[in-house]
Amino acid sequence: MQPTLTPRPAAPNTAPRMDMYVAIHKALRGFMTETLARVGRIDVLDDDEMARCLGQLDDLLTFCEGHVKHENEFIHAAIEARQPAGSARTADDHEDHLETIGVLRNQTFALKAAVPATRFTLALRLYRHLALFVAENLHHMHLEETANNATLWALYTDEELHAIHDRLLASITPAEQMVVARWMIPALSPSERAGLMSGMRAGMPFEAFAAVLEIVRPHIDAPGWAKLMRALGLAAPVKFA
């Protein structure tokens, strides 16, 4: 059955609430759409380029698997603890996503192993199936950001939601954290980015913080970088024509 694309009304909200979805979903949307575009323009006759492109796709699929795991173990578990079956729709989606990830991995392996004459057809098949996966995830994330958030806000205080989110973050390995940072920080608005980075700067050694800056710097445009530096007080403002 094709999912309806009719926009759902936003979860009722008269004041900003703790939203565990917004930042990570911005990261996912950016990672997915950029990877989809890259797969679409892949040069299957250039072995090095194909390896880099399919490496990014593999990273995306691994990221998605981890994201499903984290949401199942922390967010869905929180909903189920106070409203049994309250996460059933999105939990079912997660099962479908994991199955599709397996299919995409198999198609990636087939493309890697193919002789040049068959790569064009296999690359187009992979691109089209990845596009469907991205489309399904975009719809799924909207459902989580509206229906699931409304449920979480009805069941939990912001303090409780922060505690759940903190436990989720504590379960993420340092290597996963760097991948999240690479895709999340560039995807955020300047104010969101400054708030996140200010919190990171306060909570980690400066050497580790500098490593995060180094990872994200190539993926933030010059005006955005200047705004971030000003917000962090790390450099004088930069003027742009």
C-alpha positions, 0 to 999 in steps of 0.5 A, a space after each residue: 500500500 502506498 503511504 498517503 502524502 497528505 500533510 498531517 497537522 502539527 502536534 499541538 504545541 503552545 510553547 516549545 517542547 523537548 523534540 528528540 527528532 528534529 536535529 537527528 532527522 535533519 541529519 538523516 534528510 541531508 545524508 539521504 538526499 545527498 547520497 541519493 543524488 551522488 548515486 544518481 550521478 555515479 560513474 560506473 566506469 571509474 572504479 575509484 569514484 564508484 568505490 567512494 560513492 558506494 562507501 558513502 551509501 554503505 555509511 548511510 545504511 549503517 547510520 540508518 540501522 543505528 538510528 532504528 536501533 536507538 529509536 526502538 530501544 529508547 523512544 519506542 520503549 518510552 511510548 510503550 511503557 505508558 501507552 501500549 501499542 502507541 508506537 506500533 505504526 512507526 515500529 512496523 515501518 522500522 521493520 520494513 526499513 531494515 528489510 529494505 536496507 538488506 535489499 539495498 546492501 545486496 544490490 550494492 554488492 552486485 554492482 561492486 562485483 559486476 563487469 562494466 557492461 552490466 554496471 549501468 543497469 545495476 546502478 540504475 536499479 540501485 538508484 531507483 530503489 534507494 529513491 523509494 527508500 528515501 521517500 518512505 523515510 521522509 514520510 516516516 520521519 514526518 509521522 514521528 515528528 507529528 504523531 509520535 511527538 504528540 504522544 511523547 508530549 502527552 505522556 512525559 514532561 520535558 525533564 523526563 524527555 531530556 533524561 530519555 534523550 541523555 540515555 540515548 546519547 550515552 549509548 552512541 559510540 564515539 565513532 558514531 558520534 563523529 558521523 552524526 556530527 558530520 551530517 547533523 551540524 551542517 544541516 542545522 539552522 545557524 541558531 540551532 548549530 550555535 546552540 548545539 556547538 556551544 553545549 558541546 564546547 562546554 561538555 568536552 575537551 577542547 581537542 575533541 571539540 576542535 576535531 568536530 570543527 575540523 570534520 564539519 568545516 568543509 560542509 558549512 558555507 563561508 557565511 554559516 561558518 562566520 556566524 558559528 565562529 562569532 557565536 562561539 567567540 572563536 574568531 573575528 567576524 569575517 566580511 563577505 562581498 
